Amino acid sequence: SAASDVYKRQDYNTFLSLLRQDTEIHDSFITYLTINVSEFYRNPLQWQTLEKDIIPLLLKRFPKPLRIWSAACSTGDEPYSLAMVLSDFLPLSQVQILATDMDAEVLAKAKAGCYTGQSIKGLPQRYRDKFLEKDEHGIYRVSNKLKSCISFKQHNLLKDGYPQRVHLIVCRNVMIYFTEEAKAVSYTHLRAHETDQYL
């Protein structure tokens, strides 16, 4: 691709200039740099804590619909898992999940909602039966009902403004790739959403 040819250039200033001027090369480079390791229901103990402690607290404290931000959502495994778990507590019509990532390519995959068996290996069977359909090629497709409560949007945690008035922010497995300075910036923005009214 044109982008891969650009990566081989030895002239740093030329490369930097192209990144600033060419959207296609910029987006391709972001995809090249980002690490998109994800799966449904990743780290089951954390999901169990969410079910046992966090969701009941949210339901007690906040009006419907519940508004949740899944930051750095990668290929969508996390926001879809969130919606599945929340469906045990309330109708999906009362759930609004904003799922963001800086990589447009993985967001396109997330919106498509098509996954391999490897991606869903840790997902409880009850959620597979309720929200996934396996096609003739062995690909699992997320139901439209589940998709209906999730909005996907491109977002850069270090540059863009943060969503306002959300009841829960889920930001996992991304900060480990940030420098200490970048972590401090992100944590400052995330803490700015902590008030007496919102978690």
C-alpha positions as CSV (number, residue, x, y, z in Angstrom):
1,S,0.0,0.0,0.0
2,A,1.0,3.6,-0.3
3,A,1.2,3.9,3.5
4,S,3.6,1.0,3.8
5,D,5.9,2.5,1.2
6,V,5.9,5.7,3.2
7,Y,6.9,3.9,6.4
8,K,10.2,2.9,4.6
9,R,11.2,6.5,4.0
10,Q,14.4,7.6,5.7
11,D,13.5,11.3,5.8
12,Y,11.7,12.0,9.0
13,N,10.5,15.5,8.0
14,T,9.0,14.2,4.7
15,F,7.2,11.4,6.6
16,L,5.9,13.8,9.2
17,S,4.7,16.2,6.5
18,L,2.8,13.4,4.7
19,L,1.2,12.3,7.9
20,R,-0.2,15.9,8.4
21,Q,-1.3,16.3,4.8
22,D,-2.6,12.8,3.7
23,T,-5.6,11.5,5.7
24,E,-5.3,8.0,4.2
25,I,-1.7,7.7,5.2
26,H,-2.4,9.2,8.7
27,D,-5.2,6.7,9.3
28,S,-3.2,3.8,8.0
29,F,-0.3,4.7,10.3
30,I,-2.6,4.9,13.3
31,T,-3.9,1.4,12.5
32,Y,-0.2,0.2,12.1
33,L,0.7,1.7,15.5
34,T,-2.3,0.6,17.6
35,I,-2.5,-2.7,19.4
36,N,-6.0,-4.2,19.1
37,V,-6.1,-7.3,21.4
38,S,-9.6,-7.9,22.5
39,E,-12.2,-10.6,23.2
40,F,-15.7,-10.8,24.6
41,Y,-16.1,-11.0,28.4
42,R,-12.3,-10.6,28.8
43,N,-11.1,-11.0,32.5
44,P,-14.3,-12.8,33.8
45,L,-13.7,-11.7,37.4
46,Q,-14.0,-8.1,36.5
47,W,-17.3,-8.8,34.7
48,Q,-18.6,-10.6,37.8
49,T,-17.8,-7.6,39.9
50,L,-19.6,-5.4,37.4
51,E,-22.7,-7.7,37.7
52,K,-22.6,-8.1,41.4
53,D,-21.6,-4.6,42.7
54,I,-21.4,-1.9,40.0
55,I,-24.6,-2.4,38.0
56,P,-26.9,-2.6,41.0
57,L,-25.3,0.6,42.3
58,L,-25.9,2.3,39.0
59,L,-29.5,1.2,38.9
60,K,-30.0,2.5,42.4
61,R,-28.4,5.9,41.9
62,F,-29.2,7.0,38.4
63,P,-32.3,7.5,36.2
64,K,-32.7,5.6,32.9
65,P,-31.4,5.4,30.4
66,L,-28.0,4.4,31.8
67,R,-25.3,6.2,29.8
68,I,-22.0,4.4,29.6
69,W,-18.7,5.2,27.8
70,S,-16.5,2.4,26.6
71,A,-13.3,4.2,25.9
72,A,-10.7,2.6,23.6
73,C,-13.2,-0.1,22.6
74,S,-11.1,-1.6,19.9
75,T,-13.1,-4.1,17.8
76,G,-16.2,-3.8,19.9
77,D,-15.9,-6.9,22.1
78,E,-16.2,-4.8,25.3
79,P,-19.2,-2.6,24.5
80,Y,-21.1,-5.6,23.2
81,S,-20.2,-7.6,26.3
82,L,-21.4,-4.6,28.4
83,A,-24.7,-4.5,26.6
84,M,-25.2,-8.3,27.1
85,V,-24.5,-8.1,30.8
86,L,-26.8,-5.1,31.2
87,S,-29.6,-6.9,29.4
88,D,-29.9,-9.1,32.5
89,F,-30.9,-6.1,34.5
90,L,-33.0,-3.8,32.3
91,P,-34.3,-3.6,28.7
92,L,-31.7,-2.5,26.2
93,S,-34.0,0.4,25.3
94,Q,-32.9,1.9,28.6
95,V,-29.1,1.5,27.8
96,Q,-27.0,3.9,25.9
97,I,-23.4,2.9,25.3
98,L,-20.9,5.2,23.5
99,A,-18.0,3.1,22.2
100,T,-14.9,5.0,21.0
101,D,-11.5,4.3,19.6
102,M,-8.9,6.3,17.7
103,D,-8.5,3.6,15.0
104,A,-11.1,3.9,12.3
105,E,-10.4,0.5,10.9
106,V,-11.2,-1.3,14.1
107,L,-14.3,0.8,14.6
108,A,-15.5,-0.4,11.2
109,K,-15.1,-4.0,12.4
110,A,-16.9,-3.2,15.6
111,K,-19.9,-1.7,13.8
112,A,-20.0,-4.8,11.5
113,G,-20.3,-7.0,14.6
114,C,-18.8,-10.1,13.1
115,Y,-16.5,-12.3,15.2
116,T,-14.6,-15.6,15.1
117,G,-14.9,-18.3,17.7
118,Q,-11.7,-17.2,19.2
119,S,-13.1,-13.8,20.1
120,I,-16.1,-15.3,21.9
121,K,-14.4,-18.2,23.6
122,G,-14.9,-16.8,27.1
123,L,-18.4,-15.5,26.6
124,P,-21.1,-17.3,28.7
125,Q,-23.3,-19.6,26.6
126,R,-26.5,-17.8,27.6
127,Y,-25.2,-14.6,25.9
128,R,-24.1,-16.6,22.8
129,D,-27.6,-18.1,22.5
130,K,-29.4,-14.8,23.0
131,F,-27.3,-12.3,21.0
132,L,-25.1,-14.2,18.4
133,E,-25.9,-16.1,15.3
134,K,-23.4,-18.3,13.6
135,D,-23.3,-18.2,9.8
136,E,-22.2,-20.9,7.3
137,H,-18.6,-19.7,7.5
138,G,-18.3,-20.1,11.2
139,I,-18.5,-16.3,11.8
140,Y,-20.6,-15.1,14.8
141,R,-22.8,-12.1,14.0
142,V,-24.1,-9.7,16.7
143,S,-27.9,-9.2,16.7
144,N,-29.3,-5.9,15.6
145,K,-31.1,-5.7,19.0
146,L,-27.7,-5.6,20.7
147,K,-26.3,-3.1,18.2
148,S,-29.2,-0.7,18.7
149,C,-28.0,0.5,22.1
150,I,-24.4,1.2,21.1
151,S,-23.0,4.1,19.1
152,F,-19.5,3.9,17.7
153,K,-17.4,7.0,17.3
154,Q,-13.7,7.9,16.5
155,H,-12.0,9.5,19.5
156,N,-8.5,10.2,20.7
157,L,-8.1,10.0,24.5
158,L,-5.1,12.4,24.4
159,K,-6.6,15.1,22.1
160,D,-10.4,15.1,22.0
161,G,-12.9,16.3,24.5
162,Y,-14.5,13.7,26.8
163,P,-18.2,12.8,26.7
164,Q,-20.3,14.6,29.3
165,R,-22.8,13.2,31.8
166,V,-22.1,9.6,31.6
167,H,-22.9,7.2,34.5
168,L,-20.0,4.9,34.0
169,I,-16.7,5.1,32.1
170,V,-15.1,1.8,31.2
171,C,-11.4,2.3,30.1
172,R,-9.5,-0.9,30.4
173,N,-6.3,-2.4,28.8
174,V,-5.3,0.8,27.1
175,M,-3.4,2.8,29.7
176,I,-0.7,0.1,29.9
177,Y,0.5,1.3,26.5
178,F,0.7,5.0,27.5
179,T,3.7,6.9,28.8
180,E,3.5,8.2,32.3
181,E,2.8,11.7,31.0
182,A,0.0,10.5,28.7
183,K,-1.5,8.5,31.6
184,A,-1.5,11.6,33.8
185,V,-3.4,13.6,31.1
186,S,-6.0,10.9,30.6
187,Y,-6.5,10.4,34.3
188,T,-7.0,14.1,34.8
189,H,-9.7,14.2,32.1
190,L,-11.4,11.1,33.5
191,R,-11.4,12.4,37.1
192,A,-13.0,15.6,35.8
193,H,-16.2,13.6,35.3
194,E,-16.3,12.5,39.0
195,T,-18.9,14.6,40.8
196,D,-21.5,14.0,43.5
197,Q,-24.0,13.2,40.8
198,Y,-21.9,10.9,38.6
199,L,-19.5,8.0,39.2
